[in-house]
Amino acid sequence: MGEGLLHPQLVMIGGKAAACLGKLPLDDQERYLRERLPVVVRRGRGFDVRLVDVAEMTEDQRRQVFKVADSGAVTVRDEEAQKSYFANRAAQLLVEQERQDGMKRVERVGWSVEGGKVWVKPDKVESGITRRDLLTMLRDLGE
């Protein structure tokens, strides 16, 4: 803010979306604060564009609108890039769901295995987990 690189309103707003907006050039910060950020939303089988205030953006909208490079540089995705983001995200969710569906579900006396995680029951925690228990848990995970 002192060097004129961060718009003063962004300091007051706070949050991850405002931090992303703050990494853009000052002219872009002012424009998006004034005009709001274009966010592509699904509407039936198509898409619409809504103008959303940076202070009201959800975390999903922030990830959709702002592209953060490995270097930390931030850009705003245009409408087509946001539609591509939707398609990529849908594919990722489908793969993740298939992976979750393919994971074992095991119910044991002292623990259960679900979604690739071991959930230890309180009674087992109190009595202690043996080496044999750990080996069985690993076998149940199938990893």
C-alpha positions as CSV (number, residue, x, y, z in Angstrom):
1,M,0.0,0.0,0.0
2,G,2.8,2.4,0.8
3,E,4.4,2.0,-2.6
4,G,1.1,2.4,-4.5
5,L,1.1,-1.3,-5.4
6,L,-1.9,-2.4,-3.3
7,H,-5.2,-0.6,-3.4
8,P,-6.3,0.6,0.1
9,Q,-9.7,-1.0,-0.2
10,L,-8.1,-4.5,-0.5
11,V,-6.4,-4.0,2.9
12,M,-9.8,-3.4,4.5
13,I,-11.4,-6.4,2.7
14,G,-8.9,-9.1,3.5
15,G,-9.2,-12.7,2.5
16,K,-7.6,-14.9,-0.2
17,A,-9.6,-13.4,-3.2
18,A,-8.5,-9.9,-2.1
19,A,-4.9,-11.1,-1.8
20,C,-5.0,-12.4,-5.3
21,L,-6.5,-9.2,-6.7
22,G,-3.8,-7.3,-4.8
23,K,-1.1,-9.1,-6.9
24,L,-2.5,-7.6,-10.1
25,P,-1.4,-4.1,-11.4
26,L,-3.0,-1.2,-9.5
27,D,-5.0,-0.2,-12.6
28,D,-6.6,-3.7,-12.7
29,Q,-7.2,-3.6,-9.0
30,E,-9.1,-0.4,-9.3
31,R,-11.1,-1.6,-12.3
32,Y,-12.1,-4.9,-10.7
33,L,-13.0,-3.1,-7.4
34,R,-15.2,-0.7,-9.4
35,E,-16.7,-3.0,-12.0
36,R,-16.4,-6.3,-10.0
37,L,-14.9,-9.6,-11.3
38,P,-16.6,-11.7,-14.1
39,V,-17.4,-15.1,-12.8
40,V,-18.8,-17.8,-15.1
41,V,-21.6,-19.8,-13.6
42,R,-23.5,-22.8,-14.9
43,R,-27.0,-22.2,-16.0
44,G,-28.8,-25.3,-17.2
45,R,-26.6,-26.7,-20.0
46,G,-25.0,-23.4,-20.6
47,F,-23.1,-20.7,-18.8
48,D,-23.8,-17.2,-17.6
49,V,-21.4,-14.5,-16.4
50,R,-22.0,-12.8,-13.1
51,L,-20.1,-9.8,-11.8
52,V,-19.0,-10.6,-8.2
53,D,-17.5,-8.3,-5.6
54,V,-14.1,-9.6,-4.5
55,A,-15.3,-9.4,-0.9
56,E,-18.2,-11.8,-1.6
57,M,-16.3,-14.4,-3.6
58,T,-16.4,-18.0,-2.4
59,E,-13.2,-20.0,-2.3
60,D,-14.3,-22.0,-5.3
61,Q,-15.0,-18.8,-7.3
62,R,-11.6,-17.5,-6.3
63,R,-9.8,-20.7,-7.6
64,Q,-11.9,-20.4,-10.8
65,V,-11.3,-16.7,-11.5
66,F,-7.7,-16.3,-10.4
67,K,-4.9,-18.4,-11.9
68,V,-1.8,-18.5,-9.6
69,A,1.4,-19.5,-11.3
70,D,4.1,-21.5,-9.4
71,S,6.1,-18.2,-9.4
72,G,3.3,-16.6,-7.4
73,A,2.2,-14.4,-10.3
74,V,-1.6,-14.0,-10.6
75,T,-3.8,-13.5,-13.6
76,V,-7.6,-13.3,-14.1
77,R,-9.0,-16.1,-16.3
78,D,-11.2,-14.9,-19.1
79,E,-14.6,-16.5,-19.8
80,E,-13.3,-19.2,-22.0
81,A,-10.5,-20.1,-19.5
82,Q,-13.1,-20.3,-16.7
83,K,-15.2,-22.6,-18.8
84,S,-12.1,-24.8,-19.4
85,Y,-11.5,-24.7,-15.6
86,F,-15.1,-26.0,-15.1
87,A,-14.4,-28.9,-17.5
88,N,-11.1,-29.7,-15.9
89,R,-12.5,-29.5,-12.4
90,A,-15.4,-31.8,-13.4
91,A,-13.0,-34.4,-14.8
92,Q,-10.8,-34.2,-11.6
93,L,-13.9,-34.7,-9.4
94,L,-15.0,-37.7,-11.5
95,V,-11.5,-39.3,-11.2
96,E,-11.5,-38.6,-7.5
97,Q,-15.0,-40.1,-7.1
98,E,-14.0,-43.2,-9.0
99,R,-10.9,-43.5,-6.8
100,Q,-13.0,-43.2,-3.7
101,D,-15.5,-45.7,-4.9
102,G,-12.7,-48.2,-5.7
103,M,-11.3,-48.0,-2.2
104,K,-11.9,-50.7,0.3
105,R,-14.4,-50.4,3.1
106,V,-13.5,-52.7,6.0
107,E,-15.0,-52.9,9.5
108,R,-12.9,-54.5,12.3
109,V,-13.4,-54.7,16.0
110,G,-10.9,-51.9,16.8
111,W,-11.0,-49.8,13.6
112,S,-12.6,-49.3,10.3
113,V,-11.1,-48.5,6.9
114,E,-13.0,-46.1,4.5
115,G,-12.0,-43.7,1.9
116,G,-8.3,-44.7,2.1
117,K,-8.2,-43.8,5.8
118,V,-8.1,-45.8,9.0
119,W,-10.6,-44.7,11.7
120,V,-9.5,-46.1,15.1
121,K,-12.3,-46.7,17.6
122,P,-11.9,-45.2,21.1
123,D,-11.7,-48.6,22.8
124,K,-8.8,-49.6,20.6
125,V,-7.0,-46.3,21.4
126,E,-7.3,-46.9,25.1
127,S,-6.1,-50.6,24.9
128,G,-3.3,-49.8,22.5
129,I,-2.4,-50.7,18.9
130,T,0.0,-53.6,18.4
131,R,2.4,-54.2,15.5
132,R,0.1,-56.9,14.2
133,D,-2.8,-54.4,14.3
134,L,-0.8,-51.9,12.2
135,L,0.1,-54.6,9.7
136,T,-3.5,-55.5,9.3
137,M,-4.5,-51.9,9.0
138,L,-2.0,-51.5,6.2
139,R,-3.3,-54.6,4.5
140,D,-6.8,-53.3,4.8
141,L,-5.8,-50.1,3.2
142,G,-4.5,-52.1,0.2
143,E,-1.7,-49.6,-0.4
